[in-house]
Amino acid sequence: MYYVSICLYLRRWNTVFPRLWLVLGTMLCLFGWKKNLLDKGLLAGIYAFCAVFLAFFIVVELLILSGMRKSLKEEECGYIIVLGAKVDGLRLTRALRQRLDAAALYLGRHSSARVIVSGGQGRDEMVTEAFAMSEYLAGRGIDRSRILKEERSTTTWENLILSRKILKEDQNGAPYGTVKVGIVTNNFHMYRARELAKRAGYGNVYTILAPVSRIMFVNYMTREFFGVLKMWMQSI
């Protein structure tokens, strides 16, 4: 039911990760139907594994939730970086539009701030994410002279590394640590974005949280669990 709800909300049936809910629901139905036929030892092992996995899952989710804390006071940033997300052909996905709306609000309140929109072009994207993002912000009234585009990245890590190079160039080689940098992304993504920003050398970045649709929250939080695990594994 959750899978169908997501597909109806997105108005598409070919989104990859939500298929997890279809598979998981099918597996649970089959397990409930056939569990009486399983060996008691095997059944106990399955329950034990699920309990351990659930405990670990909760710990990671609490870390992700810790990244959703809003700052008590809005800070003045010289630059903000909007992390890219999938573009559906030419159309912005809702998650990306929510990030850009949060960025536009901040830029409207801070006229001296510049924005780096970061994201390359995927296989099924007709333009780079950065191009689509810059056009959207321009449509929201943000002067194009304030918008810098990073159009090569394919991951959050690359978003941050390549945006850092653009930031340095825009400052004529001045140390990027001398200017306050803000990161804009959806709330569920901020913990990982902030951790990667520290590894990329940004130091203490200011976080600008964008919301996410309620119906998609569980889906994104679950997907982010695997994103955090991948981040940890790559750091080993």
C-alpha positions in Angstrom: 0.0 0.0 0.0 2.9 2.4 0.8 4.5 1.6 -2.6 1.3 2.3 -4.4 0.8 5.6 -2.4 4.3 6.8 -3.4 3.7 6.0 -7.1 0.4 7.8 -7.1 2.0 10.8 -5.4 4.9 10.9 -7.8 2.7 10.0 -10.8 5.2 7.5 -12.0 5.8 3.7 -11.5 9.4 3.4 -12.5 11.1 5.0 -9.4 13.6 2.4 -8.2 14.0 2.7 -4.4 10.2 2.6 -3.6 10.2 -0.9 -5.0 11.7 -1.9 -1.7 8.3 -1.5 -0.1 6.7 -3.8 -2.7 9.4 -6.4 -2.2 9.3 -6.1 1.6 5.5 -6.3 1.7 5.5 -9.4 -0.5 8.2 -11.1 1.6 6.3 -10.4 4.9 3.1 -11.8 3.4 4.9 -15.0 2.3 6.7 -15.3 5.7 3.4 -14.9 7.6 1.9 -17.6 5.3 4.7 -20.1 5.5 6.4 -19.5 8.8 4.7 -22.5 10.5 6.5 -24.7 8.0 10.0 -23.4 9.0 12.3 -25.1 11.4 12.1 -23.6 14.9 15.8 -23.0 15.0 15.8 -21.2 11.6 12.8 -19.2 12.8 14.6 -18.2 16.0 17.6 -17.2 13.9 15.5 -15.0 11.6 13.9 -13.3 14.6 17.3 -12.7 16.2 18.7 -11.2 13.0 15.7 -8.9 12.6 16.0 -7.7 16.2 19.8 -6.9 15.8 19.2 -5.2 12.5 16.3 -3.2 13.9 18.4 -2.0 16.8 21.2 -0.9 14.4 18.7 0.7 12.1 17.3 2.8 14.9 20.7 4.0 16.0 21.5 5.2 12.4 18.1 6.8 12.1 18.6 8.8 15.3 21.9 10.1 13.9 20.1 11.2 10.7 17.4 12.9 12.8 20.1 14.7 14.7 21.0 16.5 11.5 17.5 18.0 11.3 18.0 20.4 14.1 17.4 24.0 13.1 19.8 26.7 14.0 18.4 29.1 16.7 19.7 32.1 14.8 20.0 32.6 11.0 23.6 33.3 10.0 25.0 35.5 7.3 26.8 33.4 4.7 28.9 34.6 1.8 28.0 31.5 -0.2 25.4 28.8 0.0 25.7 25.5 -1.8 22.5 23.8 -3.1 23.2 20.0 -3.4 21.7 18.5 -6.5 19.0 15.9 -6.8 17.5 14.0 -9.7 16.0 16.0 -12.6 13.1 14.1 -14.4 14.0 15.0 -18.0 13.7 18.7 -17.8 11.4 18.8 -14.8 12.6 19.3 -11.2 11.7 16.6 -8.8 9.8 17.7 -5.7 12.7 17.2 -3.4 15.0 19.3 -5.5 12.4 22.1 -5.8 12.0 22.1 -2.0 15.8 22.7 -1.7 15.7 25.5 -4.2 12.7 27.1 -2.5 14.6 27.1 0.8 17.6 28.6 -1.0 15.5 31.3 -2.7 14.1 32.4 0.6 17.5 32.7 2.1 18.9 34.6 -0.8 16.0 36.9 -0.7 16.8 37.8 2.9 20.6 38.1 2.3 21.2 40.1 -0.8 25.0 39.8 -0.6 25.1 36.0 -0.6 25.9 34.0 -3.7 24.7 30.5 -4.5 26.5 27.5 -6.0 24.1 25.1 -7.6 25.8 21.7 -7.8 24.9 18.7 -9.9 25.9 17.0 -13.2 23.8 15.2 -15.8 22.6 11.7 -15.3 21.7 9.1 -18.0 18.0 10.0 -18.0 18.4 13.7 -17.5 18.2 16.0 -20.5 20.2 18.8 -18.8 22.6 19.1 -15.9 21.0 19.4 -12.5 22.9 22.7 -12.0 21.4 24.2 -15.2 17.9 23.2 -14.2 18.5 24.6 -10.7 19.9 27.9 -12.0 16.9 28.4 -14.3 14.5 27.8 -11.5 16.3 30.3 -9.1 16.4 32.8 -11.9 12.6 32.3 -12.3 12.2 33.0 -8.6 13.8 36.4 -9.1 17.4 35.6 -8.1 19.9 37.6 -10.3 21.9 35.4 -12.5 25.1 37.2 -11.5 24.6 35.6 -8.0 24.3 32.1 -9.3 27.4 29.9 -9.9 27.0 26.5 -11.6 28.9 23.3 -10.8 27.9 20.8 -13.6 30.2 17.8 -13.2 29.3 16.1 -9.9 27.4 12.9 -9.6 27.4 12.3 -5.8 27.1 14.4 -2.7 30.9 14.1 -2.1 31.6 15.4 -5.6 29.0 18.2 -5.0 31.1 19.4 -2.1 34.6 18.9 -3.5 33.8 20.5 -6.9 31.8 23.3 -5.4 34.8 24.1 -3.1 37.0 24.6 -6.2 34.4 27.0 -7.7 34.2 28.8 -4.4 38.0 29.3 -4.3 38.1 30.5 -7.9 35.3 33.0 -7.2 37.2 34.4 -4.3 40.3 34.8 -6.5 42.2 32.2 -4.6 41.4 33.5 -1.1 41.1 30.8 1.6 37.5 29.5 1.5 37.7 29.3 5.3 37.5 33.1 5.5 33.9 33.1 4.4 30.9 31.5 6.0 29.4 28.7 3.8 25.9 27.4 4.0 24.6 24.0 2.7 21.1 23.6 1.4 19.5 20.2 1.2 16.4 18.3 2.5 16.3 17.6 6.2 16.8 13.8 5.9 20.0 14.4 3.9 21.6 17.0 6.1 23.4 14.7 8.6 25.3 13.0 5.8 25.9 16.2 3.9 27.3 17.9 7.0 29.6 14.9 7.8 30.9 14.9 4.2 31.4 18.7 4.3 33.7 18.3 7.3 35.8 15.6 5.5 36.0 18.0 2.5 37.5 20.7 4.6 34.6 23.1 5.0 34.8 23.1 8.8 31.7 24.3 10.6 29.1 24.9 7.8 25.8 26.6 8.3 22.9 24.3 7.5 19.7 25.4 5.6 17.1 22.7 5.9 14.5 22.1 3.2 11.4 20.2 4.1 10.2 17.0 2.5 6.8 15.7 1.6 5.2 13.8 4.5 4.3 10.8 2.4 7.9 10.5 1.2 9.5 10.9 4.6 9.7 7.2 5.6 11.0 6.3 2.1 13.7 8.9 2.2 14.7 8.2 5.8 15.1 4.5 4.9 17.1 5.2 1.7 19.3 7.6 3.7 20.1 4.7 6.1 21.9 3.0 3.2 23.5 6.3 2.2 25.0 6.7 5.7 26.3 3.1 5.7 27.9 3.6 2.3 29.6 6.8 3.6 31.0 4.9 6.6 32.2 2.1 4.5 34.0 4.4 2.1 35.8 6.1 5.0 37.3 2.8 6.3 
